[in-house]
Amino acid sequence: MLPHSLENEFSKYWSKLSAVEKESLLTVAKNYVQLKEDPQNIDIEQYNFEIDEAISRVEAGESFTHEEVLKMAKEW
């Protein structure tokens, strides 16, 4: 459990994110935890699946340009 101040800070920033941003961060968190729990390399099929999934998200417009990310970062 996060200390109360960390929990509040996390909630403050989380509430400012769009659904796409939240999904992206959740994916990062899941992958981080998965790697901590099982640091084994993924197989080529899983790797290709994840690449195809990422390409699909980009093609669906669920991504940000470098300029957009820089602008967002200035607001953090």
JONORDA-V554385 format. One record per pair of residues at least 24 apart in sequence whose C-alpha atoms are under 6 Angstrom apart, sorted by the first residue. I is the first residue (numbers start at 1). J is the second residue. D is the distance in Angstrom with one decimal. If there is no record, write none. Layout:
I_J_D, I_J_D
This chain:
none
